[in-house]
Amino acid sequence: MLENLQKRLKLASSFPSPPAIAEQIIELAADPDVDVLKIAAVMSRDPALTAKMLRIANSPLYAKQRKSQNLRQALVVLGLSAATTLALSFSLLGTYRTTKATRIDYTRYWRRAILSATSARAFAELRRLEAVEEIFLAALLQDIAVLAIDRVQPDFYEDLAARANHSQLVAHEIGRLGVDHASVSAWLLRLWKLPESLCETVEWSHSPTAADPDTRIGQAARCLGLGSDSAEMLLGDRASLKLSEFSANAKAWLGIEAESVGAIMERIVAELPEIERLYDATLMDPDACAAILEQAREMLVVRSLYTVQQVNALERVTADFAARTAELEEQHRRDPLTGVFNRAHLDRVLEAEFGGAELGNWPLSLVFVALDSFKELTDTYGGNTGSAVLTATANLILTAVRDTDCVARYGAEDFIIILPGLDSEGAIRLGELVLDKLRGAHHEVDGGTVVATASLGIATSRPGKPFASASKLVDAASRTAYAARRLGRNKLLVYQGNGETLSSMQVTLPPA
């Protein structure tokens, strides 16, 4: 019976093979030398997939400090391993969700698949396991054979009750095939040439405790088992919810305490709106969510009053310490006079952005801002006026930049603006805005007001024509700014070592 079913699956036209994009992603994932450019080139052929990758990179579930504005940035934020598995999940999900049902409730099937994958990933993250996104994909596809069997043999599940749970489904399959759909799913995923570790995880998913607990596969299979049980619990009616039994399995399988299980279930319920948005699906009704939260919160109040008081006190101390540490760290990164970042923090950010630009193959521009006649101003009006002008200048620069840019004080009267992902033309527009703001600002001094202008130098490290190092990029921008000062001040010049002309306000300097 099983051999006959596998022959049908190999020849089936009613159950689609992975789409071309998914097949290419699978092939790239097996390449140890794959890079961002190759992955981006494949994904960009599918506009819908590209949009989903950007959406997930910028979602609260994955977003980092900077918003991803293009696919390359999104892939760097997510990381190559996570990006490939997430892209594969989106691509496969988009293909198989369009498969029409015969005897299986496909709506419930996909709700269960997404909830199971989300829960499995949460437990994998808690245990800090490797290949978290591969575990997510394995959980998402662990039941794919159910859809396949339903398509190639429409009467297979005919005798199954309409609202049969997962255990009843498995028992039905073993009775007819001698194996359950986990084995068939693993066979099917191998046929599609997915990673062997993912296939093995799926193969053990229905008997996770039989797998070696000290291996990566054994740990991943236990996450799949908990994810599957979690999905059944989340989709069941109020009477069937048994969070305490589920918590006992989490403790026995992965050593996760009841309090952590309750916290994870609260987190999953809290993240449901974002997950539903990402996967275009309605996963749970509000009553079921409320029931889960009620039990989860009960589990979080299992300690004695004394213990709770101690925990609360510890949390307050920890929060105070964290807040103070964050405050001190922020003070350490800031220039005490102007409030913008200091030179030490600038050096760290610049090295990171320079490396990111090389890895992501996108431009990185610097604007070097050198105040004009600053020494004459302080000699005439005093140090306090000079300090006030520096602070005002920093604030004016901050009003011109983007949230993703970094402004730092570089020297006594110099500032640097780091512009990640911005080419020369974009940097020129921002530089001209800075110049306009400085020209229009009037600073109060004894007997009236003064205008403090600046000379700006722009240098850009571009794909195909990068600078050798971050320090070389800074040197080019600073030399260009001081060249602008020598040529009359209050202007903007652009460094181009190869003599190309970008604007009428450009100067070409010899390479450093």
KEKENU-658681 format. One record per residue (C-alpha): x, y, z. Coordinates in Angstrom, 3 decimals. Each point is the difference from the previous one (the first is absolute). Example, Ala and Ser with C-alpha at 12.3 -4.5 7.8 and 13.67 -1.06 7.14 Angstrom:
% KEKENU-658681
NODE;x;y;z
NODE;12.300;-4.500;7.800
NODE;1.370;3.440;-0.660
This chain:
% KEKENU-658681
NODE;x;y;z
NODE;0.000;0.000;0.000
NODE;2.807;2.459;0.938
NODE;2.082;-0.858;-3.061
NODE;-3.026;0.483;-2.259
NODE;-0.708;3.383;1.639
NODE;3.584;1.152;-0.540
NODE;-0.217;-0.938;-3.692
NODE;-3.181;2.070;-0.280
NODE;1.672;2.954;1.685
NODE;2.980;-0.133;-2.365
NODE;-2.288;0.024;-3.038
NODE;-2.661;2.348;1.403
NODE;-0.978;3.060;-1.968
NODE;-2.774;0.953;2.413
NODE;2.520;0.736;2.794
NODE;2.508;2.618;-1.194
NODE;3.772;-0.263;0.299
NODE;1.808;2.908;1.657
NODE;-0.129;3.141;-2.156
NODE;3.063;0.972;-2.022
NODE;1.007;2.717;2.494
NODE;-0.190;-2.489;2.885
NODE;2.112;-2.532;-1.912
NODE;2.659;2.650;-0.651
NODE;-0.013;1.028;3.670
NODE;0.400;-3.660;1.023
NODE;2.974;-0.309;-2.361
NODE;1.585;3.205;1.331
NODE;-0.524;-1.065;3.616
NODE;2.165;-3.061;-0.681
NODE;2.837;2.172;-1.349
NODE;2.556;0.774;2.749
NODE;1.272;2.995;-1.987
NODE;-3.398;1.646;-0.519
NODE;-0.108;3.745;0.648
NODE;-2.560;2.782;0.334
NODE;0.183;0.963;-3.666
NODE;-0.863;-3.491;-1.251
NODE;-2.909;-0.383;2.395
NODE;-1.307;3.496;-0.758
NODE;0.234;-0.610;-3.758
NODE;-2.231;-3.077;0.260
NODE;-2.526;1.478;2.421
NODE;-0.320;3.252;-1.940
NODE;-1.512;-1.941;-2.917
NODE;-3.119;-0.477;2.113
NODE;-1.409;3.451;0.977
NODE;-2.453;-1.515;2.485
NODE;2.787;-1.923;1.740
NODE;2.200;3.109;0.054
NODE;-2.811;1.995;1.624
NODE;-0.504;-2.692;2.645
NODE;3.723;-0.141;0.830
NODE;0.077;3.777;0.467
NODE;-3.141;-0.167;2.101
NODE;1.376;-2.688;2.314
NODE;3.430;1.686;0.316
NODE;-1.758;3.186;1.144
NODE;-2.613;-1.745;2.163
NODE;0.162;0.085;3.823
NODE;0.926;-3.698;-0.130
NODE;3.315;0.625;-1.775
NODE;0.658;3.750;-0.347
NODE;3.399;1.313;1.114
NODE;1.042;3.592;0.647
NODE;-0.127;1.092;-3.634
NODE;-2.970;-0.384;-2.324
NODE;0.747;-2.115;-3.084
NODE;-0.714;2.010;-3.134
NODE;0.943;-2.626;-2.588
NODE;0.357;-3.764;-0.332
NODE;3.755;-0.033;0.582
NODE;-0.336;1.839;3.280
NODE;-2.812;-2.356;1.039
NODE;2.198;-3.037;-0.679
NODE;2.861;1.462;2.051
NODE;-2.386;0.753;2.886
NODE;-1.443;-3.526;-0.029
NODE;3.261;-1.809;-0.758
NODE;0.514;-2.347;-2.956
NODE;-1.145;-3.171;1.772
NODE;-3.185;1.541;1.397
NODE;-0.689;1.852;-3.249
NODE;0.198;-3.129;-2.162
NODE;-2.222;-2.094;2.280
NODE;-2.538;2.804;0.425
NODE;-0.085;0.645;-3.743
NODE;-0.473;-3.717;-0.598
NODE;-2.873;-0.105;2.498
NODE;-1.723;2.946;-1.692
NODE;0.502;-1.497;-3.467
NODE;-1.231;-3.482;0.921
NODE;-2.840;1.345;2.106
NODE;-1.175;2.160;-2.886
NODE;-0.022;-3.022;-2.325
NODE;-1.701;-2.571;2.189
NODE;-2.586;2.301;1.552
NODE;-1.613;0.201;-3.444
NODE;-0.450;-3.801;-0.111
NODE;-3.725;-0.791;0.208
NODE;-1.363;-2.260;2.705
NODE;-1.682;-3.368;-0.412
NODE;-0.509;-1.575;3.469
NODE;2.376;2.121;2.118
NODE;-0.974;3.319;1.609
NODE;2.709;2.064;-1.680
NODE;-0.767;3.186;1.910
NODE;0.556;-1.781;3.296
NODE;3.017;-1.812;-1.472
NODE;1.816;3.269;-0.797
NODE;-1.003;1.632;3.249
NODE;1.496;-2.985;1.813
NODE;3.146;0.037;-2.155
NODE;0.740;3.679;0.663
NODE;-0.786;-0.243;3.725
NODE;2.126;-3.142;0.304
NODE;2.941;1.631;-1.800
NODE;-0.271;3.180;2.071
NODE;-0.072;-1.975;3.269
NODE;2.866;-2.291;-1.038
NODE;2.153;3.011;-0.824
NODE;-0.836;1.620;3.356
NODE;1.167;-3.079;1.905
NODE;3.117;-0.287;-2.177
NODE;0.847;3.648;0.726
NODE;-0.522;-0.550;3.721
NODE;2.393;-2.941;-0.058
NODE;2.392;2.001;-2.244
NODE;0.202;-2.790;-2.534
NODE;1.791;0.248;-3.338
NODE;-1.917;0.490;-3.272
NODE;-3.122;1.423;1.628
NODE;-1.528;0.921;-3.359
NODE;0.610;-3.502;-1.351
NODE;-1.983;-1.315;2.974
NODE;-2.762;2.475;-0.923
NODE;-0.031;-1.284;-3.602
NODE;0.049;-3.652;1.126
NODE;-2.996;0.629;2.258
NODE;-1.812;1.833;-2.793
NODE;0.507;-2.917;-2.426
NODE;-0.152;-2.976;2.393
NODE;-3.592;-0.815;-1.023
NODE;0.391;0.738;-3.738
NODE;-0.608;-3.674;-0.810
NODE;-3.578;0.368;1.241
NODE;-0.686;2.398;-2.862
NODE;1.845;-2.220;-2.446
NODE;-1.884;-3.164;1.006
NODE;-3.292;1.870;-0.078
NODE;0.694;1.122;-3.596
NODE;1.238;-3.257;-1.543
NODE;-2.405;-2.292;1.903
NODE;-3.188;1.991;0.743
NODE;-1.708;-2.871;1.852
NODE;2.901;-0.592;2.412
NODE;-1.403;2.159;2.795
NODE;-3.650;-0.705;-0.863
NODE;-0.714;-1.942;3.196
NODE;1.592;2.625;2.232
NODE;-2.256;2.238;2.095
NODE;-0.309;3.565;-1.308
NODE;1.548;1.522;3.161
NODE;2.515;-2.768;0.693
NODE;2.990;1.125;2.011
NODE;3.621;-0.673;-0.869
NODE;0.241;-3.214;2.039
NODE;-3.063;-1.451;-1.733
NODE;1.487;0.953;-3.369
NODE;3.258;-1.812;0.833
NODE;-1.824;-3.124;1.227
NODE;-2.029;-0.109;-3.225
NODE;3.180;0.194;-2.123
NODE;1.823;-2.712;1.931
NODE;-3.039;-2.244;-0.349
NODE;0.000;0.367;-3.789
NODE;3.687;0.512;-0.850
NODE;1.957;-1.451;2.884
NODE;1.667;3.419;0.457
NODE;-1.277;3.490;0.714
NODE;0.304;3.135;-2.114
NODE;3.245;1.119;1.722
NODE;1.863;-2.788;-1.817
NODE;-1.689;0.831;-3.298
NODE;0.693;3.719;0.489
NODE;3.708;-0.688;0.600
NODE;0.093;-2.176;-3.143
NODE;-1.711;2.746;-2.005
NODE;2.347;2.722;1.283
NODE;3.003;-2.151;-0.944
NODE;-1.530;-0.364;-3.454
NODE;-0.017;3.818;-0.171
NODE;3.671;0.032;1.103
NODE;-0.502;1.974;3.185
NODE;2.836;-0.162;2.580
NODE;0.391;-3.455;1.528
NODE;-0.022;1.437;3.543
NODE;-3.450;1.481;-0.660
NODE;-1.270;-3.315;-1.411
NODE;1.297;-1.946;3.014
NODE;-1.628;2.464;2.395
NODE;-3.356;-0.498;-1.728
NODE;0.505;-3.789;0.059
NODE;0.357;0.033;3.810
NODE;-2.718;2.622;0.604
NODE;-2.704;-2.489;1.064
NODE;2.329;-1.908;2.337
NODE;2.345;2.741;1.237
NODE;0.990;-1.748;3.218
NODE;1.359;-2.947;-2.012
NODE;2.634;2.235;-1.591
NODE;3.347;0.506;1.768
NODE;-0.537;3.026;2.282
NODE;3.684;0.962;-0.201
NODE;-0.058;0.515;-3.758
NODE;-1.109;2.994;-2.043
NODE;-2.686;-2.139;-1.686
NODE;-1.303;-1.279;3.324
NODE;-0.316;3.511;1.419
NODE;-1.656;1.291;-3.179
NODE;-2.448;-2.934;-0.081
NODE;-1.053;0.781;3.565
NODE;-0.674;3.609;-1.025
NODE;-2.173;-1.303;-2.840
NODE;-1.845;-2.279;2.401
NODE;-0.687;2.875;2.390
NODE;-0.976;2.234;-2.914
NODE;-2.483;-2.594;-1.251
NODE;-1.537;-0.478;3.457
NODE;-0.113;3.759;0.472
NODE;-1.895;0.443;-3.270
NODE;-2.532;-2.677;0.942
NODE;-0.499;1.674;3.345
NODE;-0.346;3.464;-1.519
NODE;-2.565;-1.239;-2.529
NODE;-2.012;-2.116;2.470
NODE;-3.105;1.102;1.888
NODE;0.246;1.308;3.562
NODE;-0.712;-3.397;1.575
NODE;2.882;-1.657;-1.845
NODE;2.674;2.469;1.062
NODE;2.487;-1.705;2.353
NODE;2.905;2.358;0.380
NODE;1.285;-1.801;3.092
NODE;0.475;-3.282;-1.934
NODE;1.666;1.885;-2.837
NODE;2.304;1.665;2.525
NODE;0.955;-3.400;1.432
NODE;1.116;-1.133;-3.478
NODE;2.036;3.175;-0.465
NODE;1.781;-0.708;3.288
NODE;0.630;-3.668;-0.810
NODE;1.067;0.530;-3.624
NODE;1.998;3.236;0.119
NODE;0.370;0.860;3.690
NODE;-2.238;3.073;-0.321
NODE;-1.630;1.130;3.259
NODE;-3.740;0.644;0.310
NODE;0.501;3.755;0.417
NODE;1.871;0.139;-3.305
NODE;-2.717;-2.010;-1.747
NODE;-2.615;2.444;1.248
NODE;2.118;2.932;-1.173
NODE;0.458;-1.565;-3.446
NODE;-3.728;-0.584;-0.415
NODE;-0.652;3.617;0.991
NODE;2.590;1.107;-2.540
NODE;-1.524;-2.120;-2.799
NODE;-3.481;1.373;0.661
NODE;1.396;3.551;0.111
NODE;1.803;-0.517;-3.322
NODE;-3.015;-1.524;-1.759
NODE;-1.185;3.244;-1.657
NODE;3.426;0.526;-1.589
NODE;0.284;-3.668;-1.014
NODE;-3.466;0.141;-1.563
NODE;1.025;3.113;-1.916
NODE;3.207;-1.603;-1.285
NODE;-1.677;-3.217;-1.113
NODE;-3.357;1.463;-1.071
NODE;-1.921;-2.377;2.245
NODE;-2.418;0.084;2.931
NODE;1.422;-2.409;2.556
NODE;-2.078;0.159;3.197
NODE;-3.243;1.492;1.209
NODE;0.052;2.484;2.921
NODE;-1.659;-2.415;2.455
NODE;2.685;-2.635;-0.544
NODE;2.710;2.641;0.452
NODE;-1.580;1.136;3.263
NODE;-0.191;-3.577;1.296
NODE;3.677;-0.633;-0.751
NODE;1.039;3.250;1.654
NODE;-2.039;-0.845;3.092
NODE;1.748;-3.349;0.454
NODE;3.411;1.418;-0.854
NODE;-0.380;2.681;2.636
NODE;-1.101;-2.553;2.561
NODE;3.235;-1.898;-0.647
NODE;1.983;3.164;0.566
NODE;-1.484;0.359;3.513
NODE;1.008;-3.391;1.378
NODE;2.558;1.279;2.431
NODE;-0.567;1.067;3.559
NODE;-0.615;3.626;0.920
NODE;3.464;0.250;1.463
NODE;1.588;-1.244;-3.212
NODE;-2.093;2.372;-2.075
NODE;1.043;2.909;2.181
NODE;3.633;-0.985;-0.395
NODE;-0.377;-0.289;-3.761
NODE;-1.678;3.393;-0.161
NODE;2.741;1.552;2.098
NODE;2.647;-1.605;-2.189
NODE;-1.787;1.243;-3.116
NODE;-0.066;3.545;1.405
NODE;3.689;-0.131;0.838
NODE;0.770;-1.497;-3.403
NODE;-2.126;2.607;-1.773
NODE;1.651;2.818;1.932
NODE;3.419;-1.428;-0.748
NODE;-0.851;-0.486;-3.677
NODE;-1.342;3.522;-0.271
NODE;3.066;1.439;1.710
NODE;2.318;-2.117;-2.152
NODE;-1.820;1.108;-3.149
NODE;0.231;3.611;1.146
NODE;3.735;-0.298;0.684
NODE;0.580;-1.773;-3.320
NODE;-1.878;2.737;-1.816
NODE;1.988;2.689;1.817
NODE;3.202;-1.821;-0.915
NODE;-0.988;0.061;-3.679
NODE;-0.971;3.691;-0.071
NODE;2.013;3.184;-0.315
NODE;-0.750;1.830;3.271
NODE;-0.208;3.439;-1.667
NODE;-2.046;-0.554;-3.163
NODE;-1.929;-3.184;0.863
NODE;0.882;-1.750;-3.268
NODE;2.142;-3.150;-0.011
NODE;3.646;0.294;0.974
NODE;3.115;-1.004;-1.934
NODE;0.360;-3.410;1.645
NODE;-3.561;-1.021;-0.843
NODE;0.395;1.440;-3.491
NODE;2.996;-2.263;-0.626
NODE;-1.983;-3.089;1.064
NODE;-3.052;0.894;-2.090
NODE;2.121;0.883;-3.014
NODE;1.839;-3.332;0.046
NODE;-3.295;-1.887;0.324
NODE;-1.675;1.964;-2.797
NODE;3.034;-0.319;-2.256
NODE;-0.013;-3.775;0.475
NODE;-3.761;-0.143;-0.525
NODE;0.289;1.979;-3.232
NODE;2.657;-2.392;-1.289
NODE;-2.077;-3.039;0.953
NODE;-3.269;1.416;-1.332
NODE;1.582;1.576;-3.088
NODE;-1.691;3.348;0.588
NODE;1.460;3.541;0.156
NODE;1.227;1.768;3.122
NODE;0.394;3.781;-0.016
NODE;1.660;2.351;2.494
NODE;-0.579;3.728;0.380
NODE;2.831;1.826;1.779
NODE;-1.236;3.308;1.466
NODE;2.752;2.533;0.848
NODE;-1.244;3.241;1.568
NODE;1.364;3.142;-1.694
NODE;1.853;2.698;1.966
NODE;-0.671;-1.735;3.310
NODE;3.251;1.121;1.609
NODE;-0.690;3.631;-0.945
NODE;-3.486;-0.300;1.497
NODE;1.269;-1.306;3.357
NODE;2.853;2.535;0.052
NODE;-2.511;2.800;-0.546
NODE;-2.950;-1.105;2.121
NODE;1.495;-2.491;2.455
NODE;-0.105;-3.730;0.674
NODE;-3.598;-0.026;1.278
NODE;-1.237;1.367;-3.310
NODE;2.107;-2.549;-1.854
NODE;-1.524;-2.799;2.064
NODE;-3.508;1.316;-0.663
NODE;0.668;0.126;-3.745
NODE;1.369;-3.560;-0.009
NODE;-3.081;-1.305;1.829
NODE;-2.355;1.905;-2.290
NODE;1.843;-1.311;-3.062
NODE;-0.302;-3.589;1.231
NODE;-3.744;0.445;0.549
NODE;-0.436;1.494;-3.476
NODE;1.820;-2.963;-1.561
NODE;-2.241;-2.416;1.900
NODE;-3.082;1.629;-1.536
NODE;1.330;-0.697;-3.501
NODE;0.964;-3.691;0.271
NODE;-1.997;-3.234;-0.087
NODE;-0.688;-2.206;3.017
NODE;2.442;-2.569;-1.359
NODE;2.900;2.471;-0.293
NODE;2.680;0.617;2.624
NODE;1.194;3.485;0.965
NODE;3.167;0.341;2.076
NODE;2.429;2.663;1.103
NODE;3.334;-0.755;-1.628
NODE;2.217;2.809;1.257
NODE;-0.134;3.386;1.696
NODE;-2.095;1.581;-2.781
NODE;-0.679;-2.973;-2.290
NODE;-2.879;-2.426;-0.337
NODE;-0.465;-3.169;-2.061
NODE;-3.291;-1.349;-1.343
NODE;-0.098;-3.708;-0.910
NODE;-2.590;-0.740;-2.704
NODE;-0.480;-3.781;-0.410
NODE;-1.408;-1.078;-3.355
NODE;0.094;3.531;-1.461
NODE;1.869;0.716;-3.228
NODE;1.795;3.229;-0.942
NODE;-3.077;1.673;-1.455
NODE;-2.014;-0.652;3.163
NODE;2.872;1.180;2.187
NODE;0.247;3.229;-2.039
NODE;-3.696;0.720;0.549
NODE;0.370;-0.541;3.734
NODE;3.182;2.093;0.095
NODE;-1.710;2.877;-1.793
NODE;-2.828;-0.178;2.535
NODE;2.560;0.233;2.830
NODE;1.620;3.020;-1.663
NODE;-3.366;1.734;-0.388
NODE;-0.853;-0.570;3.648
NODE;3.366;1.384;1.168
NODE;-0.239;3.038;-2.285
NODE;-3.470;0.791;1.332
NODE;0.886;-0.275;3.690
NODE;0.810;3.180;1.921
NODE;1.899;-0.433;3.268
NODE;-0.276;2.645;2.691
NODE;3.224;1.703;1.059
NODE;0.850;3.175;1.828
NODE;-1.397;2.839;-2.059
NODE;-1.982;-2.052;-2.515
NODE;0.074;-3.300;-1.862
NODE;2.432;-1.967;-2.155
NODE;-0.343;-2.744;-2.619
NODE;2.292;-3.018;0.333
NODE;0.456;-1.659;-3.388
NODE;1.890;-3.190;-0.786
NODE;2.025;-1.643;-2.739
NODE;-1.206;-3.494;-0.884
NODE;1.885;-2.887;-1.568
NODE;-1.760;-3.118;-1.288
NODE;1.591;-3.372;-0.747
NODE;-1.819;-3.188;-1.035
NODE;1.146;-3.613;0.019
NODE;-1.941;-1.592;-2.846
NODE;-0.548;-3.594;-1.180
NODE;2.685;-0.719;-2.557
NODE;2.052;3.026;1.107
NODE;0.396;-0.407;3.765
NODE;2.537;1.710;2.234
NODE;2.707;-2.202;1.460
NODE;-1.076;0.725;3.568
NODE;-2.289;2.114;2.141
NODE;2.903;2.262;0.964
NODE;0.741;0.674;-3.680
NODE;-3.628;1.014;-0.480
NODE;0.204;2.438;2.935
NODE;3.277;1.416;-1.301
NODE;-1.529;0.643;-3.431
NODE;-3.024;1.782;1.485
NODE;2.094;2.136;2.360
NODE;2.503;1.011;-2.700
NODE;-2.889;0.970;-2.253
NODE;-1.596;2.146;2.742
NODE;3.250;1.882;0.609
NODE;0.417;0.443;-3.750
NODE;-3.452;1.611;-0.007
NODE;1.138;2.306;2.788
NODE;3.097;1.018;-1.995
NODE;-2.163;0.689;-3.065
NODE;-2.161;2.544;1.760
NODE;-1.936;-1.761;2.820
NODE;-3.763;-0.413;0.367
NODE;-0.152;-2.616;-2.772
NODE;-0.194;-3.712;-0.667
NODE;2.543;-2.053;-1.952
NODE;-0.066;-3.657;-0.993
NODE;3.052;-2.251;-0.045
NODE;0.470;-2.116;-3.109
NODE;3.366;-1.649;-0.372
NODE;-0.640;-0.973;-3.627
NODE;-0.891;3.494;-1.248
NODE;-3.691;-0.586;-0.737
NODE;-2.262;3.055;0.253
NODE;-3.137;-0.244;2.135
NODE;-0.907;3.661;0.416
NODE;1.276;3.499;-0.582
NODE;1.010;0.097;3.655
NODE;2.480;-2.861;-0.233
NODE;3.738;-0.140;0.340
NODE;2.305;-2.833;-0.991
NODE;2.810;-0.754;2.389
NODE;2.899;-2.374;-0.565
NODE;-0.361;-3.374;1.746
NODE;1.338;-0.081;3.538
